[in-house]
Amino acid sequence: MKISLINENSNRIVQNDVICKIRDLINAKNLERGDKLPSERMMSEKFNVKRNHIREAIRKLEFYGILKSMSQSGTILAIGLTGFNGMVEEIIALDAPTFNELVETRISLELKTVRLAAERRTEVDLKRIKDTLNAFKEKITIGDDYLEEDLLFHLAIAKASQNSTMVSLMLLITPPILITYDRATVCEGDKVISEIKKHEDIYLAIAAKDVELASKMMNDHFFKLSKHIENEETIKPKL
């Protein structure tokens, strides 16, 4: 399922309009939990929009657990009407998250995943983390762009947590961070050797199954980024 946290404004408007039309249709038919929605084709014709817009809206509502697609059976309402209407209102009112909001969420998530990884990692997990660490070191050492290798290193840690939900959340929030990442500002003054050491320290703590040390090393890794966010919040004009 492809869900984007950052959409162009025109995309968001169209998507929200389709979601509202689906909501109105469900209410007009007075559907209950478990009831089947009309097909994508029928809704596309009724709303006079392309089927891909219907599909994207359904996927978004599926992501939030409001609808559920059943193999061979179509899409059903997964919750009652009261909860459905309340959640739809919240969904369409959501603004695109800012860079700072995404990073705050990522830091909180990674401080938890690294603890779980240190507890639960297998030898296979450890090899995957080590391989991504080596790929990161190779790129940063020769001066190539290493953001994607860094992402894979952190995803390998998330996978070692043995919690698929946390992996899904990492996959959801990290790409928008990369899109809006201003390395010149956030990473100003960073040294290659120190960046490599931070990643190696995280790996070694996980390898040693030292939960507290792994958490400390990840926190140290994010120290500069956390300070960058704090400084931006401090200078932000108050309304």
N, C-alpha and C positions, 0 to 999 in steps of 0.2 A: 504494500500500500504506500503510495507516494503522497505525503502530506508536507506542505511547506509552511513554515512559520512566517516567512517574508514573501508576500505577494505584491505585485504592482497594484496600485490603488484601483485601477479599472477592473482588474481581475477580482479583487476582493468585493467590489460593488456587485459585479455579476454573480459571483458565488453566493453572496448573502441574499441577493434577490431570489435566486433559485431556492435557497434554503427556506426563505419565507413562503414561497409558493408551495413547497412540499409541506411545510407546517400547516398552511391554510387548507390544503387538500386533506391532510390527515384529520384535522379538526372538523372539516365539512362532512367527512365520511364517518366521524365519531369512532375512529379505530381504537381498539384496545390493545393492550400488551399481547404480542404474539400474532396480531392480525397482519395480513400481507398487504404491501403497498402495490399500486399499479406498476406495470413494467416500465423500464427506462424509456422504451419507445412511446408508450402511451403518455407518459408525463412530458416527454419531449414535444409531442404533438400538441398536448393540451396547453403547455406553457409557452409554446412557440420559441423554444430555445434548442440549441444543438444537444445531441445526446451526451457528448463529452462533458458538457456543463452539468447535466443531471448526474452523470457518473461521479464527477469530482465532488459535488455537493453531498451525494450519498456516502462517499468515502470519508468525507470530513465528519459527517454525523456518525458514521461507524466508528471512527477513531475515538469519539467521545462516548461511545457505548450507547447511543440513542437508537440507532438502527443496527440491524444485523443481517448480513447476506447469507442465505442458506443455499448450499449446493443443490441445484435442480429445483429449488423452491422459490427463488426470488428473494426480495428484501422484506423483512418484517419489522414491526415496531418493537423495540427491545424493552421499553419501559412504559409506564402508564402515562396518560395524557397530561396530568398535572405536572409531573416531573419533566416530561417532554417539552411542554411549552416554556417552563421556567428555564431549562437548559438552553433551548434555542435562543431565547432572549439574551442570555449571557454570551453565547457563542458569537452572535452577530454584533454584539457590542464590543467584542475584544479588539483592541488595537494591536498592530504589529509590535512585537517586543523590541525594545531598544537593545543596542549592543551591551550596555551595562547590565540590563536585566538578564539577558542570555548568559553572560559571563558569571553573574552571581549564582544563577541556577546551576551552571556547569561546575563551578567550584564546590558547591554544596554536594552535588551528586558525586563528584569524583572523590571527595573526602570519604564518602561512604563506600564507594565501589572499591577503593584501594584497601580499605580495612577488610572487606569481604574477600577480596582477592588474596590477601595475605593469609586469611583463614582457610580458604577453600581451594586454592590453586592446585592444579595437578602438574605433573611433569610435562604433559603436552601443552598446558597453558603457559608454563614457564618458558618452554622453547619458543612459543609464538611471541611472547613478550620480548625475549632475547633477540629474535629475528627482526622484529620491528625496531628495536633499539639500535641494532647494527645498521639497519637501513637509514634510520634517522642520523646516526653518527656519520655515515658516509656522505650524506647530502650536505649536512651543515659544515663538515670539515672542508669540503671543496668549494663552499660558497654558493651551492645551488639552493633553490627554494625547497624548504624542508617541512612546510606546514602540513602537507598531506601525510608525510611519514610520521610526523608528530601525532597527527590525528589517529593513525593506525596503531601507534604505540599505546595511546590512551584507550582506544577501543579494545585492544588486546587485554588490557587490565580489566576493563568492564566485563569482557567475556569471562575472564578468570573468576569473577565474582559469582558465577553460576546463577545469575539472576537475569533472565532474558528481558524483563521489563526495563531494567537499568540500561541494558545494551540498546534497547529500542529508544529510550529517552536520549541517550548519547547520540544516536544516529539522527534523532529529530532536531536537537538543539545545536549540534556542532557545525553543520554546513552553513547555517545563517551567520554564525560567528565568523567563519572563514571569509564569507562574502563581505562583511563589514569590518574586518580586522585591519587596523592601521598599525602595522608593525613598526613603522618609523617612529611613531609616538609611544606605543606601549613598550617596545623592546629597546628603546634608545639606550646605548651604553652596554648592552649585553655582550658578554665574551663567549666565544665558541667553547672554550675549555670548561667554563663554569656551567654552561647550558648542558653540555654532555654529562658533567658530573651529577647535576640534579637528576637527570633521567637515570643514570647508572645507580644512584643512591636509592631511588624508588624501586628499581628492579632488584637490587640486592636485599632490600628489606622484605620484599615479597618472597624472594627465594628463601630467605631465612624464616619465613612465616612469622615475622615480628610485626604484629598488628599496629602497635603504638608507634614504632619507628616508621612504618610505611605511611601512616597518617601524617606524622611530622614531616617526612620528606616531601609528601605531596603538598602539604601546606606551605612548606618553604618554596617549592616550585612555583606556587601561585602567589607568593608574597608580593612581587612587583606588580602583577596584574591587579591584585586586590587594592594595593595602594593607589594605582592609577584610577580605579573606579572611585575610591574614597575622595581623591583630590578633585575629580570631576564633579562629584556630588557637592563638595564643599563650595566650589566656585559657581555652581549653577544658580542663576538668578531666581529669587523667590517670587512667586506670583502673589 
